């Protein structure tokens, strides 16, 4: 009887041990989720194609301000670097004392020549009155006539010398040839300058343009009027418009210069080096949010949602960017389900919870299902 009881107890213990061992297998749990994510699929959008370029900013045109007369000293400077000037505005003045003396001298010469002409005309008039009486020979009368012509020529010459002196007097006022901003000044007060010596240099009409260089492949599809977005060294972004495409390519670099007009009065300054994009015609683009693309080891990756609970990384090639979206050139198709954000915290094969599925599961538990 005792042996039967012991056997029954051992059988019960053995059965209980087997049941305890089998329960974990029946209730095995899935690995814990690393992250709750949102799934997105690529969208096809029409985006303008862009050409990336870099180059310096330069004045649209420069104006050289120089005196037209020489041998005179600078006695007044009215402008400095950075000054905005108007067309015809006085920038510098040369000494005019010697020219004023010359003007008085020439005025006297004109008066004398005019008096000589008047006398010659009077002599000719009297000679013609006496011509019929035979008191004067035809030769003498001809001399009087030539004398009038000579006096007239002398008067004209003296008047021209006077006009030249007056012109030089006006040229002692060095003025701006057009509206602009003074970009440099080489004039020194008191210096005796020669005709044509540069005194100032202006950025004409304060217009600045961006001049990147493009190769023949990049020039394809470009035409005047295209929009450009330029990033300055200060971090500021300005807009421009393609004004002109260089007609020839450099024989040494194989590139042509592009001339992009910027807004007048903008933050761009000649001499800055800037990078930018020029927009071309629109083209369909497969896009994802920028947050879905993970940069690692110099390459771009996205995380694909495999079966709703795990992810795998996929290398992709990115292209254009617009706002908070980026173009995916290759690596995935339009049906792919991608982790929208947080990919930097994931690893290959990591278990995740998709936000929509997690919300549905919570709702089911709340309904007692």
C-alpha positions as CSV (number, residue, x, y, z in Angstrom):
1,X,0.0,0.0,0.0
2,X,2.9,2.3,0.9
3,X,4.6,1.4,-2.4
4,X,1.5,2.4,-4.4
5,X,1.3,5.7,-2.6
6,X,5.0,6.5,-3.3
7,X,4.6,5.5,-6.9
8,X,1.5,7.8,-7.2
9,X,3.4,10.7,-5.7
10,X,6.4,10.2,-8.1
11,X,4.1,10.0,-11.1
12,X,2.4,13.2,-10.1
13,X,5.7,15.0,-9.6
14,X,7.0,13.8,-13.0
15,X,3.8,14.9,-14.7
16,X,4.0,18.3,-13.1
17,X,7.6,18.7,-14.2
18,X,6.8,17.9,-17.8
19,X,3.9,20.4,-17.7
20,X,6.1,23.1,-16.3
21,X,8.7,22.5,-19.0
22,X,6.2,22.6,-21.8
23,X,4.5,25.8,-20.8
24,X,7.3,28.3,-21.8
25,X,7.3,26.8,-25.3
26,X,3.6,27.3,-25.7
27,X,3.8,30.9,-24.4
28,X,7.1,32.0,-26.1
29,X,7.0,35.9,-26.5
30,X,8.3,37.9,-29.5
31,X,11.5,40.0,-29.0
32,X,10.7,43.5,-27.7
33,X,10.2,46.3,-30.2
34,X,13.1,48.8,-30.5
35,X,11.0,51.7,-31.8
36,X,7.5,52.7,-32.8
37,X,7.7,54.1,-36.3
38,X,5.5,55.5,-39.0
39,X,5.5,53.9,-42.5
40,X,5.6,56.0,-45.7
41,X,5.7,55.1,-49.4
42,X,7.6,57.2,-52.0
43,X,5.6,59.8,-53.9
44,X,6.0,60.8,-57.5
45,X,6.2,64.6,-57.9
46,X,7.1,66.9,-60.8
47,X,10.2,68.8,-59.8
48,X,12.4,71.1,-61.9
49,X,15.7,69.6,-62.9
50,X,18.6,71.6,-61.5
51,X,22.2,72.3,-62.5
52,X,24.7,72.8,-59.7
53,X,27.4,75.3,-60.2
54,X,29.8,77.6,-58.4
55,X,31.5,80.8,-59.3
56,X,32.3,84.4,-58.2
57,X,30.2,87.4,-58.1
58,X,31.2,90.4,-60.2
59,X,29.9,93.8,-61.2
60,X,27.5,93.8,-64.1
61,X,29.6,96.5,-65.6
62,X,32.3,98.8,-64.3
63,X,32.7,102.5,-64.9
64,X,36.1,104.1,-65.0
65,X,36.1,107.7,-63.9
66,X,39.1,109.6,-65.3
67,X,39.8,113.2,-66.3
68,X,39.6,114.2,-69.9
69,X,42.3,116.8,-69.5
70,X,45.7,116.5,-68.0
71,X,48.6,118.4,-66.3
72,X,46.3,119.8,-63.6
73,X,46.4,119.1,-59.8
74,X,43.5,117.5,-57.9
75,X,42.2,120.2,-55.6
76,X,38.9,118.6,-54.4
77,X,37.6,115.0,-53.9
78,X,33.9,114.7,-53.3
79,X,33.4,110.9,-53.1
80,X,34.8,107.9,-51.2
81,X,34.6,104.1,-51.5
82,X,31.1,102.8,-51.0
83,X,29.4,106.1,-51.9
84,X,26.3,105.8,-54.1
85,X,26.5,108.4,-56.8
86,X,24.2,109.7,-59.6
87,X,24.9,110.3,-63.2
88,X,26.5,113.8,-63.6
89,X,27.4,114.1,-59.9
90,X,30.7,115.8,-59.1
91,X,33.3,113.4,-57.8
92,X,36.5,115.4,-58.1
93,X,37.7,118.8,-59.2
94,X,41.0,119.8,-60.9
95,X,42.7,123.2,-60.5
96,X,41.4,125.7,-63.1
97,X,43.5,128.8,-62.4
98,X,45.8,128.3,-65.4
99,X,42.8,127.6,-67.6
100,X,41.1,130.8,-66.5
101,X,44.2,132.8,-67.5
102,X,44.2,131.1,-70.8
103,X,40.5,131.8,-71.3
104,X,41.1,135.6,-70.7
105,X,44.0,135.4,-73.2
106,X,41.9,133.7,-75.8
107,X,39.0,136.1,-75.3
108,X,41.4,139.0,-76.0
109,X,42.7,137.2,-79.1
110,X,39.1,136.8,-80.3
111,X,38.4,140.5,-79.7
112,X,41.5,141.4,-81.6
113,X,40.7,139.1,-84.5
114,X,37.1,140.5,-84.6
115,X,38.5,144.1,-84.8
116,X,40.9,143.1,-87.6
117,X,38.0,141.6,-89.5
118,X,35.9,144.7,-89.1
119,X,38.8,146.8,-90.4
120,X,39.3,144.6,-93.4
121,X,35.6,144.6,-94.2
122,X,35.6,148.4,-94.0
123,X,38.6,148.7,-96.3
124,X,37.0,146.3,-98.8
125,X,33.8,148.3,-98.8
126,X,35.6,151.6,-99.5
127,X,37.6,150.0,-102.2
128,X,34.5,148.7,-104.0
129,X,33.0,152.2,-103.9
130,X,36.1,153.6,-105.6
131,X,36.3,150.7,-108.0
132,X,34.4,152.5,-110.8
133,X,36.4,155.7,-110.6
134,X,39.7,154.0,-111.5
135,X,41.4,155.2,-108.4
136,X,42.2,151.7,-107.3
137,X,43.5,148.9,-109.4
138,X,41.7,145.6,-109.6
139,X,44.8,144.0,-107.9
140,X,44.4,146.3,-104.9
141,X,40.7,145.6,-104.6
142,X,41.5,141.8,-104.7
143,X,44.0,142.3,-101.9
144,X,41.3,143.9,-99.7
145,X,39.0,141.0,-100.5
146,X,41.6,138.4,-99.5
147,X,42.3,140.5,-96.4
148,X,38.7,140.1,-95.3
149,X,39.0,136.3,-95.8
150,X,42.2,136.1,-93.9
151,X,40.8,138.2,-91.0
152,X,37.7,135.9,-90.9
153,X,40.0,132.8,-90.7
154,X,42.0,134.4,-87.9
155,X,38.8,135.1,-86.0
156,X,37.6,131.6,-86.5
157,X,40.9,130.2,-85.2
158,X,40.9,132.4,-82.2
159,X,37.3,131.5,-81.4
160,X,38.2,127.8,-81.6
161,X,41.1,128.3,-79.2
162,X,38.6,130.0,-76.8
163,X,36.1,127.2,-77.1
164,X,38.9,124.6,-76.4
165,X,39.9,126.5,-73.3
166,X,36.3,126.7,-72.1
167,X,35.9,122.9,-72.8
168,X,39.0,122.2,-70.7
169,X,37.5,124.3,-67.9
170,X,34.3,122.2,-67.9
171,X,36.6,119.1,-67.8
172,X,38.1,120.2,-64.5
173,X,34.9,118.9,-63.0
174,X,35.2,115.1,-63.0
175,X,31.6,113.7,-62.8
176,X,30.0,110.2,-62.7
177,X,29.2,108.8,-66.1
178,X,26.3,106.8,-64.7
179,X,24.5,105.9,-61.5
180,X,26.5,103.5,-59.4
181,X,28.5,102.7,-56.3
182,X,32.1,103.7,-55.9
183,X,34.1,100.4,-55.6
184,X,37.6,101.8,-55.6
185,X,39.4,105.2,-55.4
186,X,42.9,105.8,-56.6
187,X,42.7,109.7,-56.6
188,X,45.1,111.5,-54.2
189,X,44.5,115.1,-53.3
190,X,47.1,117.4,-54.8
191,X,48.3,114.9,-57.3
192,X,48.9,116.3,-60.9
193,X,47.1,113.9,-63.1
194,X,47.3,113.0,-66.8
195,X,44.3,112.7,-69.1
196,X,42.8,109.2,-68.7
197,X,44.3,108.5,-65.3
198,X,41.8,106.4,-63.3
199,X,40.5,108.3,-60.3
200,X,37.5,106.2,-59.3
201,X,35.8,102.9,-60.3
202,X,32.1,102.4,-60.1
203,X,29.8,99.4,-60.0
204,X,27.4,100.6,-62.7
205,X,23.8,100.9,-61.4
206,X,24.8,98.9,-58.4
207,X,24.1,95.7,-60.4
208,X,25.9,92.5,-59.4
209,X,25.8,89.2,-61.2
210,X,26.9,85.6,-60.5
211,X,29.3,84.1,-63.0
212,X,29.6,80.3,-62.7
213,X,31.4,78.2,-65.3
214,X,29.6,75.2,-66.8
215,X,30.7,72.5,-69.1
216,X,28.9,71.5,-72.4
217,X,26.8,68.8,-70.7
218,X,25.5,71.2,-68.1
219,X,24.7,73.8,-70.7
220,X,22.2,71.5,-72.4
221,X,18.6,72.8,-71.7
222,X,19.8,76.1,-70.3
223,X,18.4,79.3,-71.7
224,X,18.1,83.0,-70.6
225,X,15.4,83.7,-68.1
226,X,16.0,80.5,-66.0
227,X,15.7,80.9,-62.3
228,X,18.8,80.4,-60.1
229,X,19.1,80.2,-56.4
230,X,22.5,81.2,-55.0
231,X,23.9,80.5,-51.6
232,X,26.3,83.2,-50.4
233,X,29.3,82.7,-48.1
234,X,27.2,84.3,-45.4
235,X,24.7,81.6,-45.6
236,X,22.1,83.8,-47.2
237,X,20.2,82.6,-50.2
238,X,19.3,85.0,-53.1
239,X,17.5,84.5,-56.3
240,X,18.8,85.4,-59.8
241,X,17.9,85.1,-63.4
242,X,20.1,83.8,-66.2
243,X,20.9,86.9,-68.3
244,X,23.3,85.5,-70.8
245,X,25.1,82.2,-71.7
246,X,28.7,82.6,-72.8
247,X,28.8,81.9,-76.6
248,X,32.1,80.1,-76.5
249,X,33.8,77.5,-74.3
250,X,37.3,78.1,-72.9
251,X,39.9,76.1,-74.8
252,X,41.8,75.4,-71.6
253,X,38.9,74.4,-69.3
254,X,36.2,73.4,-71.7
255,X,33.7,75.6,-69.8
256,X,31.5,78.5,-70.6
257,X,30.7,81.4,-68.3
258,X,27.0,81.9,-67.3
259,X,25.9,85.4,-66.4
260,X,23.1,85.4,-63.8
261,X,21.6,88.8,-62.8
262,X,20.9,89.4,-59.1
263,X,18.5,91.8,-57.5
264,X,19.8,95.4,-57.2
265,X,20.7,96.2,-53.6
266,X,20.9,92.6,-52.4
267,X,23.5,91.2,-50.0
268,X,25.8,89.9,-52.8
269,X,29.1,91.8,-53.3
270,X,31.6,91.6,-56.1
271,X,34.4,89.2,-55.3
272,X,32.3,86.8,-53.2
273,X,32.5,83.1,-54.2
274,X,29.1,81.4,-54.2
275,X,27.4,78.1,-55.0
276,X,23.9,77.7,-56.5
277,X,21.4,75.8,-58.6
278,X,19.9,76.7,-61.9
279,X,16.4,75.3,-62.6
280,X,15.6,73.5,-65.9
281,X,12.4,71.9,-67.1
282,X,10.3,69.8,-64.7
283,X,10.8,66.1,-64.5
284,X,9.0,63.4,-62.4
285,X,10.8,62.5,-59.2
286,X,10.3,59.6,-56.8
287,X,10.6,61.4,-53.4
288,X,10.7,60.6,-49.7
289,X,10.8,62.9,-46.6
290,X,14.4,63.9,-45.8
291,X,13.9,62.3,-42.4
292,X,13.6,58.9,-44.0
293,X,17.1,59.0,-45.4
294,X,20.0,58.1,-43.1
295,X,23.5,59.1,-44.0
296,X,26.2,56.7,-42.8
297,X,29.8,56.3,-44.0
298,X,29.3,58.7,-46.8
299,X,26.3,56.8,-48.3
300,X,22.5,57.2,-48.1
301,X,20.3,54.5,-46.6
302,X,16.6,53.9,-46.0
303,X,15.0,51.2,-43.7
304,X,12.4,49.0,-45.4
305,X,9.6,47.5,-43.3
306,X,9.7,43.8,-44.2
307,X,6.7,42.0,-42.6
308,X,5.4,44.6,-40.3
309,X,7.7,43.9,-37.5
310,X,11.3,43.9,-38.8
311,X,13.4,46.3,-40.9
312,X,16.2,45.9,-43.3
313,X,18.5,48.7,-44.6
314,X,18.7,49.5,-48.3
315,X,21.3,51.7,-50.0
316,X,19.8,54.4,-52.2
317,X,21.0,57.1,-54.6
318,X,19.6,60.5,-53.9
319,X,19.2,63.4,-56.3
320,X,17.4,66.7,-56.1
321,X,16.1,68.3,-52.9
322,X,13.0,70.5,-52.5
323,X,11.9,71.7,-49.2
324,X,11.8,68.8,-46.7
325,X,11.8,66.1,-49.4
326,X,14.5,64.4,-51.3
327,X,14.6,62.6,-54.7
328,X,15.4,58.8,-54.7
329,X,17.1,58.1,-58.0
330,X,17.6,54.4,-57.4
331,X,17.5,51.7,-54.7
332,X,13.7,51.3,-54.1
333,X,10.5,51.4,-56.1
334,X,7.2,53.2,-55.6
335,X,5.6,50.3,-53.6
336,X,8.3,50.2,-50.9
337,X,7.2,50.8,-47.3
338,X,9.9,52.9,-45.6
339,X,10.5,54.0,-42.0
340,X,9.6,57.7,-42.1
341,X,11.9,58.8,-39.3
342,X,14.3,57.5,-36.6
343,X,16.3,55.3,-38.9
344,X,19.5,56.4,-37.2
345,X,18.4,54.4,-34.1
346,X,17.7,51.2,-36.0
347,X,19.9,48.3,-37.1
348,X,19.6,45.5,-39.6
349,X,16.8,43.1,-38.7
350,X,15.6,45.3,-35.8
351,X,12.1,44.6,-34.5
352,X,9.8,47.7,-34.7
353,X,6.2,48.5,-34.2
354,X,4.4,50.3,-37.0
355,X,2.4,53.2,-35.7
356,X,-0.9,52.4,-37.5
357,X,-0.7,48.7,-36.5
358,X,0.1,49.6,-32.9
359,X,-2.9,52.0,-32.6
360,X,-5.2,49.3,-34.0
361,X,-3.9,46.7,-31.5
362,X,-4.4,49.1,-28.6
363,X,-8.0,49.8,-29.8
364,X,-8.7,46.0,-30.0
365,X,-7.4,45.5,-26.5
366,X,-9.6,48.3,-25.2
367,X,-12.7,46.6,-26.8
368,X,-11.8,43.4,-25.0
369,X,-11.1,41.5,-28.2
